Amino acid sequence: MNQKSLAIITARGGSKRIPRKNIKDFCGKPIMAYSIEAALEAGCFDTVMVSTDDEEIAQIAKKYGAEVPFLRSERTAGDFATTADVLMEVFEEYEKRGEKFDHAACIYPTAPFVTAQKLKAGMSLLQEKQGTMLMPVVAFSFPPQRGVVKKGEFLEFCYPQYRNSRSQDLETMYHDCGQFYCYDVEKYRSVRGQIDTGIIPYIVSELEVQDIDNETDWKLAEMKYRMMKGE
């Protein structure tokens, strides 16, 4: 039986720190367009859709080739809705329309470093290793084991046992890139997105990772993107 895959770009209208963040111009086009184009180019998705509550975002999504078969409900459009809430709603809405998917990728709309190659490799690895989820990760630029916290007027080591350890002697630790995730839909739905096991890592270079939460982040992301593209 042929298995079906779905790409979901999650792009709600509200954004407090960067107004209209999901459709703001990034190196010449709306930042959301990069996620849509990567998913379409990957060629491993039967459907590429955008989940939004915003009509303007929906129109831009369609312009760049994505489907918007329904708008988000009020429940999943608020500030406190989680990604899991959004994805569960998407799966349920498609099921009402008689469509079920075996695998899915959730792609953030402000992730211009996502490429078709990464998505294709991620989906392939997920299925090959029969994992519950695949997560792109990047190594911390400084060992977290030697981190400090401010307590009152002074600093304290989080892990005093590592205070004199050389960086090269410490185990490499990683964190979520915040770009995309690949899922086995049945496994995902069975735990309603609360996945703790079966997570496959996909390691990404620090040059291709940038949180975008403020205007400074935005400028850094554009600089890194141009470097990645050799511009």
C-alpha positions in Angstrom: 0.0 0.0 0.0 1.3 3.4 -0.9 2.1 5.6 2.1 1.1 9.3 2.1 3.1 12.2 3.5 2.0 15.7 4.4 4.0 18.9 4.9 2.5 21.4 7.3 3.7 25.0 7.5 2.4 26.5 10.7 1.9 30.3 10.1 -0.6 32.1 12.3 -1.3 35.8 11.9 -0.3 37.1 15.4 3.3 38.0 16.1 4.2 40.3 19.0 7.9 40.9 18.7 8.2 41.1 14.9 4.8 42.3 13.4 3.6 40.1 10.5 6.7 38.1 10.9 5.6 35.1 8.8 5.2 37.2 5.7 7.9 39.8 6.3 10.4 40.3 3.4 13.5 38.2 3.8 16.2 38.6 1.1 13.6 39.5 -1.5 10.4 37.5 -0.7 8.1 36.6 2.2 10.0 34.5 4.6 7.3 31.8 4.6 7.9 31.3 0.9 11.2 29.5 1.6 9.5 26.8 3.7 6.8 26.3 1.1 9.3 26.1 -1.8 11.6 23.7 0.0 8.7 21.4 0.8 7.4 21.4 -2.8 10.9 20.9 -4.2 11.6 18.0 -1.9 9.2 15.9 -3.9 8.5 13.6 -0.9 5.1 15.1 0.1 1.7 14.3 -1.4 0.4 17.6 0.0 2.0 20.8 1.1 -0.3 22.9 3.2 -0.2 26.0 5.4 -2.1 26.1 8.7 -3.1 29.7 9.4 -5.9 31.8 10.8 -5.1 34.8 8.6 -6.5 35.5 5.1 -3.5 37.5 3.9 -1.1 34.7 4.9 -3.5 32.2 3.2 -3.3 34.2 -0.1 0.4 34.4 0.0 0.7 30.7 0.8 -1.4 29.9 -2.3 0.6 32.2 -4.4 3.8 30.2 -3.7 2.1 26.9 -4.3 0.8 25.6 -1.0 -2.7 24.5 -0.2 -4.9 26.1 2.5 -7.9 23.8 2.6 -9.2 25.3 5.9 -8.4 28.1 8.4 -7.4 27.4 12.0 -10.1 27.4 14.6 -10.1 30.1 17.3 -8.8 27.5 19.8 -5.6 26.9 17.8 -5.1 30.5 16.7 -4.4 32.0 20.2 -1.1 32.8 21.9 -1.3 29.7 24.1 -2.0 27.1 21.4 0.9 24.6 21.1 2.3 23.2 17.9 0.8 19.9 19.0 -2.6 21.5 19.2 -2.2 22.8 15.6 -1.0 19.5 14.2 -3.7 17.5 15.9 -6.3 19.8 14.4 -4.8 19.5 10.9 -4.8 15.7 11.1 -8.4 15.6 12.3 -9.6 18.1 9.7 -8.0 16.0 6.9 -9.6 12.9 8.3 -13.0 14.5 8.2 -12.3 15.0 4.5 -11.4 11.3 4.0 -7.7 11.8 3.9 -5.1 10.1 6.1 -1.4 10.5 6.1 1.3 8.1 7.3 4.1 10.6 7.7 4.2 14.3 8.2 6.7 17.2 8.5 5.9 20.3 10.5 7.9 23.1 9.0 8.1 26.5 10.7 7.4 29.5 8.4 10.4 31.5 9.6 13.0 28.8 8.6 14.8 30.0 5.5 17.6 27.6 6.1 15.3 24.6 5.5 16.1 23.0 2.1 14.5 20.4 0.0 17.5 18.2 0.5 17.2 18.4 4.3 13.5 17.6 4.2 14.0 14.7 1.8 16.8 13.3 3.9 14.8 13.8 7.1 11.7 12.0 5.9 13.8 9.2 4.5 15.7 8.7 7.8 12.5 8.7 9.8 11.1 5.9 7.7 14.3 3.9 7.4 14.9 3.9 11.2 11.2 3.6 12.0 11.4 6.4 14.5 8.6 8.3 16.1 10.1 11.7 15.2 13.1 13.2 13.5 14.5 16.5 14.9 17.2 18.7 13.4 19.7 19.6 16.1 22.8 21.8 16.3 25.7 21.5 18.8 25.9 24.1 21.5 28.7 26.6 20.6 30.0 26.5 24.3 29.7 23.4 26.6 26.6 23.8 28.7 28.3 21.7 31.4 30.4 24.7 32.1 27.5 27.1 32.3 26.9 29.6 35.1 23.8 31.2 36.6 23.5 34.5 38.5 22.4 34.0 42.1 22.0 37.4 43.8 25.1 39.4 43.2 27.3 36.4 42.3 27.7 33.6 39.8 27.4 29.9 40.5 28.5 27.0 38.3 25.5 24.9 37.2 27.7 21.8 37.2 30.6 22.4 39.6 32.1 19.0 38.8 33.0 20.3 35.3 34.3 23.7 36.2 37.9 22.7 35.4 37.2 20.3 32.5 38.6 21.0 29.1 35.9 21.6 26.4 37.3 18.7 24.3 36.8 16.3 27.2 33.1 17.0 27.6 30.4 15.2 25.8 28.9 17.2 22.9 25.4 18.4 23.6 22.8 19.5 21.1 19.7 21.6 21.0 16.7 21.8 18.7 17.2 24.0 15.6 13.6 25.1 15.6 13.2 24.6 11.8 11.3 21.4 11.0 10.2 18.1 12.5 9.3 14.8 10.8 6.7 12.5 12.3 5.2 9.0 12.1 1.6 10.3 12.2 0.0 7.3 14.0 2.7 7.3 16.7 2.4 11.1 17.0 -1.4 11.0 17.4 -1.3 8.2 19.9 0.6 10.4 22.4 -1.0 13.6 21.2 2.4 15.0 20.3 4.1 14.4 23.6 7.1 12.5 22.2 9.8 11.3 24.6 11.3 8.3 22.8 12.2 7.2 19.3 13.6 10.7 18.4 16.1 10.5 15.5 18.7 13.4 15.4 19.6 15.2 12.2 22.7 17.3 12.8 22.9 20.7 11.2 25.8 23.2 10.9 25.7 26.2 13.2 26.0 28.4 10.1 22.6 27.2 9.0 20.8 27.9 12.3 19.4 31.2 13.7 16.6 31.9 16.0 14.5 34.8 14.7 12.8 36.5 17.6 13.8 40.2 17.1 15.2 42.6 14.4 18.8 41.8 15.3 18.1 38.1 14.8 16.5 38.9 11.5 19.6 40.7 10.2 21.9 37.9 11.4 19.7 35.3 9.6 19.9 37.3 6.4 23.7 37.5 6.7 23.9 33.7 7.3 21.5 32.9 4.5 23.6 34.9 2.0 26.7 33.1 3.2 24.9 29.7 2.8 24.0 30.7 -0.8 27.5 32.1 -1.5 26.2 35.6 -2.2 
